[in-house]
Amino acid sequence: MSTQITEATLKNFQKVSFAKIEPSGNLIVLAGKNGAGKTSTNDGLEAALTGHNGRNIKRPIKDGHGKASIDIKLSDGSTLIRGYTPSGTTLKGLDAEGNKFGQKDLDARISSLGIDGRKFISMGEKDQLAALLSIVDLPFKPAELDAERKRLEAQRLSVGQQGKALGEAVVDSSLPTEETSAGEIISAIRLATDQAAKIKDAEDGLNYAESKVEEITAEIAQLTRQLEGWSVAVNDRQAELESQPLPADTSALEAQLASVEESNASIRANNQAREQVAAKDSLRNQYADLTEQIKTLDQRKTDGLAQAEMPIEGLTFDDEGVLYQGVPFSRASGREQLIVSCAMIMATNPEIRVIVIRDGNVLDMEGMQILNDMAEATNFQVFIELVKEDKGDDEYFFSEGELI
């Protein structure tokens, strides 16, 4: 259900002595010179519908008069009377059945942005963004999406910093990955040395046995029995000697031992380089993966915005605030800002569909037509002030607080 003003009567309000307005279209032009009563009329409409604002309406009663009033009849049959006396202001509201209602009931029927066409323009960037998001039905939660993007960006930055900290490493592919064990070489040398000692012992035993044979041979007659015993010993030692394997050549092992630490140092350094390269490759892959995740989030946001029905074509947002035609809303022209601000009020779909515009001269003919088309499409009444020297074709032309 939509409700509009069917009649508004102002008496002794600010600069208006008397004015009765019976809107017939969606765009109601209040024309006249500066100070003629146009703004007072819009102030009166806003004061009656959205409540008296002491900051903007400091002296509501016209000089020389004791009271003032704004009477408004709405298309749903309800009536509003905002009265002013030197002691304060009152609001009397009656619905079509004659039941009383107050400002809270009235506020529930008005747009959350009020009826001032510039309300959205005057808001801060964060409030503008919050207002837009409260109207638009998006397939995602912008705050959650932005938080996830920031988390991924921080993670990607950390990965990139780690990659830079690693620096560049050069790997020698000819070197093995396993170091040579010095202990194994030392054990081999010891084994060969022990084996040589055993052979030396065996040789010494043989020499000793042979000398004993010679000695016994000289005394063979007397030492036959000894000769037989030592002959057996000779045979045993001979067998022992023959059973011993030849010792390894330790010169090569000793040379290897001398160079093993240098070789192992090269292998260690090369393995560290391999690890560094692998770590950097891993970080590059992580960085690329995080970049893809960020692109996916951005695409999700782009697709969501493409599906969303904005209050007006060209309106969108980023994490900084509202954008219009791809640039920050604050950088849009005065005409564009005013049209967007009105579109925002219309998009809230209030029951009472009234907008007041106090700086209508910012709109050119094209802008006026756009605003009129918007008002017709949404069944809004737009009361717009235009500074003009002559009445011309305007239905409501003010001069010194009176309609002429």
C-alpha positions in Angstrom: 0.0 0.0 0.0 1.3 3.5 -0.8 0.1 6.8 0.7 0.6 10.3 -0.6 -0.4 13.8 0.3 -3.7 14.9 -1.1 -3.7 18.3 0.6 -1.2 20.4 2.6 -2.1 23.7 4.3 0.5 25.9 6.0 -0.4 28.9 8.1 2.1 31.4 9.5 4.9 28.8 9.4 8.3 30.4 9.1 8.1 32.7 6.0 4.7 31.3 4.7 1.6 33.3 5.7 -0.8 30.9 4.0 -0.3 28.2 1.4 -2.6 25.4 0.3 -1.2 22.7 -2.0 -3.2 20.0 -3.6 -0.7 17.9 -5.6 -1.9 16.5 -8.9 1.3 14.8 -10.2 4.4 13.0 -9.0 6.7 16.0 -9.3 5.4 19.1 -7.5 7.5 22.2 -8.3 7.6 24.9 -5.7 9.0 27.9 -7.5 9.9 31.5 -6.6 12.7 33.8 -5.7 15.0 33.2 -2.7 13.3 33.8 0.6 9.8 33.6 -1.0 8.5 30.6 1.1 9.5 27.5 -0.9 11.9 26.1 1.7 9.5 27.0 4.5 6.9 24.9 2.7 9.2 21.9 2.5 10.3 22.4 6.1 6.7 22.3 7.1 6.0 19.1 5.2 9.0 17.4 6.8 8.2 18.8 10.3 4.6 17.4 10.0 5.7 13.9 8.7 9.0 13.2 10.4 8.8 15.4 13.5 9.9 18.9 14.5 13.7 19.3 14.2 14.8 22.1 16.6 18.2 22.4 14.9 16.7 23.2 11.5 13.5 24.9 12.5 14.5 27.3 15.3 11.7 29.9 14.7 8.7 28.0 13.3 6.1 30.8 13.9 6.1 33.6 11.4 7.2 36.9 13.0 4.2 38.9 14.3 1.9 35.9 14.8 1.1 33.8 17.9 0.8 30.4 16.4 1.5 28.3 13.3 0.2 25.1 11.8 0.7 22.6 9.1 -2.4 20.5 8.2 -1.8 17.4 6.0 -4.4 15.1 4.5 -3.2 11.7 3.2 -4.6 9.5 0.6 -5.4 6.7 3.1 -7.9 9.1 4.9 -5.6 10.0 7.8 -5.0 13.6 8.9 -2.0 15.2 10.4 -1.9 18.6 12.2 1.4 19.9 13.4 0.8 22.9 15.7 3.2 25.5 17.1 2.7 28.0 20.0 5.4 29.9 21.9 5.4 27.1 24.5 6.2 24.3 22.0 4.8 22.0 19.3 2.2 19.3 19.1 1.2 16.6 16.6 -2.3 15.5 16.2 -2.8 12.4 14.0 -6.1 10.7 13.2 -6.5 7.6 10.9 -9.5 7.1 8.6 -11.5 5.6 11.4 -10.8 8.6 13.7 -8.3 6.7 15.9 -5.4 8.8 17.3 -1.8 8.0 16.4 1.5 9.6 17.3 4.9 10.2 15.9 6.1 6.6 16.5 3.2 5.3 14.4 4.0 7.9 11.7 7.7 7.1 11.7 6.9 3.4 11.1 5.3 4.5 7.8 8.1 6.8 6.6 11.2 5.8 4.8 14.1 4.9 7.1 16.0 7.6 5.3 13.3 10.2 6.0 11.8 12.4 3.3 14.7 14.8 2.7 16.0 14.1 -0.8 19.5 14.9 0.3 19.6 12.7 3.4 21.7 10.0 1.7 24.1 12.6 0.4 24.7 14.0 3.9 25.5 10.7 5.5 29.1 9.4 6.1 30.6 6.8 3.7 30.1 4.0 6.2 26.5 5.0 6.9 25.8 5.3 3.1 27.2 1.8 2.6 25.1 0.4 5.5 22.0 2.0 4.1 22.6 0.5 0.7 23.3 -2.9 2.0 20.1 -2.8 4.1 18.1 -2.3 0.9 19.9 -4.6 -1.6 19.3 -8.3 -1.4 22.8 -9.8 -2.0 23.6 -13.6 -2.4 26.6 -13.0 0.0 27.4 -11.1 3.2 29.8 -8.3 2.2 31.4 -8.0 5.6 32.2 -11.7 5.7 33.5 -11.7 2.1 35.7 -8.6 2.8 37.0 -10.2 6.0 37.9 -13.4 4.1 39.6 -11.5 1.4 41.7 -9.5 3.9 42.6 -12.8 5.6 43.8 -14.3 2.3 45.7 -11.1 1.4 47.5 -11.1 4.7 48.3 -14.8 4.3 49.5 -14.2 0.8 51.7 -11.3 1.9 53.3 -13.5 4.6 54.0 -16.2 2.0 55.5 -13.6 -0.3 57.7 -12.2 2.5 58.9 -15.7 3.4 59.8 -16.4 -0.2 61.9 -13.2 -0.4 63.6 -14.0 2.9 64.7 -17.4 1.5 66.6 -15.7 -1.4 67.9 -17.7 -4.4 69.8 -21.0 -4.1 71.9 -22.9 -6.7 71.8 -26.7 -6.6 74.7 -28.8 -7.9 72.8 -31.8 -9.4 76.1 -33.8 -9.7 76.4 -34.1 -5.9 74.6 -37.0 -4.1 72.1 -36.3 -1.4 73.7 -38.7 1.2 76.9 -37.7 2.9 79.8 -40.2 3.1 80.3 -41.7 6.6 83.8 -41.0 8.0 83.2 -43.7 10.6 82.8 -46.3 8.0 86.1 -45.4 6.4 87.9 -45.3 9.8 86.4 -48.8 10.6 87.7 -50.0 7.2 91.2 -48.7 7.9 91.2 -50.2 11.4 90.1 -53.5 9.9 92.9 -53.4 7.4 95.5 -52.5 10.0 94.3 -55.3 12.3 94.5 -57.7 9.5 98.1 -56.5 8.6 99.1 -57.0 12.3 97.7 -60.5 12.2 99.7 -61.3 9.1 102.8 -59.8 10.8 102.2 -62.0 13.8 101.8 -65.0 11.6 105.0 -64.2 9.7 106.9 -63.7 13.0 105.6 -67.0 14.2 106.7 -68.7 11.1 110.2 -67.2 11.3 110.5 -68.3 14.9 109.3 -71.8 14.1 111.7 -72.1 11.2 114.6 -71.0 13.4 113.6 -73.6 15.9 113.5 -76.3 13.1 117.1 -75.3 12.2 118.1 -75.5 15.8 116.4 -78.8 16.3 117.8 -80.2 13.1 121.2 -79.6 14.4 120.3 -81.5 17.4 118.1 -84.0 15.6 119.4 -86.9 17.2 118.6 -85.7 20.6 115.5 -83.7 19.8 113.5 -85.9 17.5 110.5 -85.7 19.6 110.8 -81.9 19.8 111.3 -81.8 16.1 108.1 -83.7 15.5 106.2 -81.3 17.8 107.5 -78.2 16.2 107.0 -79.7 12.7 103.3 -79.9 13.6 103.5 -76.2 14.8 105.0 -75.2 11.6 102.3 -76.9 9.6 99.6 -75.2 11.8 101.1 -71.8 11.4 101.6 -72.3 7.7 97.9 -73.2 7.4 97.0 -70.2 9.5 99.1 -67.9 7.4 97.7 -69.2 4.1 94.1 -68.8 5.5 94.5 -65.1 6.1 93.1 -62.8 3.3 95.4 -60.1 1.9 94.9 -56.7 3.6 93.2 -53.9 1.8 95.4 -51.0 0.4 94.8 -48.3 3.1 96.4 -45.5 1.0 93.2 -45.0 -1.0 91.1 -45.1 2.2 93.4 -42.6 3.9 93.1 -40.3 0.9 89.3 -40.7 1.0 89.2 -39.9 4.7 91.2 -36.7 4.1 88.7 -35.5 1.6 85.5 -36.8 3.0 84.7 -33.8 5.2 85.2 -31.4 2.3 82.9 -33.6 0.2 80.4 -33.9 2.9 80.3 -30.2 3.5 79.5 -29.7 -0.2 76.8 -32.3 0.0 75.3 -30.7 3.1 75.3 -27.3 1.4 73.8 -28.7 -1.7 71.1 -30.5 0.3 70.3 -27.2 2.0 70.0 -25.6 -1.4 67.7 -28.4 -2.5 65.5 -27.8 0.6 65.6 -24.0 0.0 64.5 -24.5 -3.6 61.8 -26.9 -2.6 60.6 -24.5 0.2 60.5 -21.6 -2.3 58.6 -23.7 -4.8 56.1 -24.6 -2.1 55.7 -20.9 -1.2 55.3 -20.0 -4.8 52.5 -22.6 -5.1 50.9 -21.3 -1.9 51.1 -17.7 -3.2 49.5 -18.7 -6.5 46.8 -20.7 -4.7 46.0 -17.8 -2.5 45.9 -15.5 -5.5 43.4 -17.8 -7.1 41.3 -17.9 -3.9 41.2 -14.1 -3.9 40.2 -14.0 -7.6 37.4 -16.5 -6.8 36.2 -14.2 -4.0 36.3 -11.2 -6.2 34.4 -13.0 -8.9 31.8 -14.2 -6.4 31.4 -10.6 -5.3 31.2 -9.4 -9.0 28.7 -12.0 -9.9 26.6 -11.3 -6.8 26.6 -7.6 -7.6 25.6 -8.3 -11.2 22.6 -10.3 -9.9 21.6 -7.8 -7.2 18.8 -5.3 -8.1 20.2 -1.9 -7.1 18.0 1.2 -6.4 19.4 2.8 -9.6 21.5 1.6 -12.5 25.2 2.3 -12.0 25.1 2.1 -8.2 27.4 -0.4 -6.5 29.9 -0.5 -3.7 33.3 -1.7 -2.5 34.8 -2.1 1.0 35.4 1.7 1.1 31.9 2.8 0.4 29.2 3.4 -2.3 30.2 3.9 -5.9 28.3 5.4 -8.7 29.3 4.8 -12.3 32.5 3.3 -11.1 33.7 6.2 -8.9 33.1 7.1 -5.3 29.7 8.5 -4.7 31.2 11.7 -3.2 32.8 12.5 -6.5 29.6 12.2 -8.5 28.0 15.4 -9.9 25.5 17.3 -7.8 22.7 16.1 -10.2 23.8 12.5 -9.9 24.1 12.6 -6.1 20.6 14.0 -5.8 19.0 11.5 -8.1 20.8 8.6 -6.4 19.8 9.9 -3.0 16.1 10.1 -4.0 16.4 6.6 -5.5 17.6 5.3 -2.2 14.6 6.7 -0.4 12.3 5.2 -3.0 14.0 1.8 -2.7 13.1 1.6 1.0 9.5 1.2 -0.2 7.8 3.1 2.7 4.1 3.4 3.1 4.0 7.2 2.9 5.8 8.1 -0.3 6.9 11.7 0.0 10.3 13.4 -0.8 11.2 17.0 -0.4 14.1 18.6 -2.3 15.4 22.0 -1.3 18.1 22.5 -4.0 16.2 21.6 -7.2 18.2 24.0 -9.3 21.1 21.4 -9.3 19.0 19.4 -11.7 18.9 20.2 -15.4 16.0 19.4 -17.7 17.2 15.8 -18.2 17.7 15.4 -14.5 14.1 16.7 -13.8 12.8 14.2 -16.3 14.7 11.3 -14.8 13.4 12.3 -11.3 9.8 12.5 -12.6 10.1 9.1 -14.3 11.4 7.6 -11.0 8.6 9.2 -9.0 6.0 7.9 -11.4 7.4 4.4 -11.4 7.4 4.2 -7.6 4.3 6.2 -7.0 6.2 8.9 -5.0 5.5 12.6 -4.6 8.5 14.8 -5.0 8.2 18.4 -3.7 11.1 20.2 -5.4 12.2 23.8 -4.9 13.3 25.8 -7.9 14.6 29.4 -7.8 12.8 31.4 -10.5 12.2 35.1 -11.0 8.9 34.7 -12.8 5.9 32.4 -12.3 5.8 31.0 -15.8 3.9 27.7 -16.1 4.6 26.5 -12.5 1.5 25.7 -10.5 2.9 26.7 -7.2 4.8 30.0 -7.3 5.7 31.8 -4.0 6.1 35.5 -3.5 6.7 37.0 -0.1 5.2 34.0 1.7 2.1 33.7 -0.4 1.1 31.5 -3.4 0.2 33.6 -6.5 
